């Protein structure tokens, strides 16, 4: 669900196990390259389309992503997930999905990110997007 709150932060919860973006593959028989699209990306698009902001966020955008993975018994006392997938491979499909769903005009607009992988009692992605101030305040006219 998303909560467009007065503070300008848009929140989204995707109840699906996060998957990383895979590398390009090459089909030698058909002589073409392709990139497998993770199921997770389709789930992010589906949830984001239902709850998108009134218009795409433009300018400088900040993103806070928390990837939650179901905790195995052997990791009972750990907080952070220190195993694969890598963070850089996790964020790419999410930002592409947000662009496709109409949340952001372009993923190049995301200029600040806070990302973490944690162990939890459930799988999913917690996402927060906000418009950032992109003008310097020199203090004139006070």
Secondary structure as UniProt FT lines:
FT   TURN            6..7
FT   STRAND          9..14
FT   STRAND          25..27
FT   TURN            28..31
FT   STRAND          32..34
FT   HELIX           39..50
FT   STRAND          61..70
FT   HELIX           73..75
FT   TURN            76..77
FT   HELIX           87..101
FT   HELIX           107..109
FT   STRAND          110..120
FT   STRAND          124..131
FT   TURN            140..141
//
